[in-house]
């Protein structure tokens, strides 16, 4: 069960420490203004029970030129979902075709 696995991963990892590590890479963060004016096609994929899903959902209201996809899983298990690859291939094929016009 994915919820049980997610609870286990949360129980054995220090969430505050992981967040502190992520904050050490400010180059991975984009100001909201950049997202609002984005001109580059972006695909955002999140697991249906990912703890970050609420943040991804909130981005829908202000991020331009982005496609959102939800696959079954949490932050760690969604990557093994075959739907993930389906979404990536579809996105790349659509944008490859657009670039070759």
Buried (B, 14 or more C-beta within 10 A) or exposed (E): EBEEBBEEBEEEEEEEEEEEEEEEEEEEEEEEEEBEEBEEBBBBBBBEBBBEBEEBEEBEEEBEEBBBBBBBBBBBBBEEBEBBEEBEEEBEEEBEEEEEE
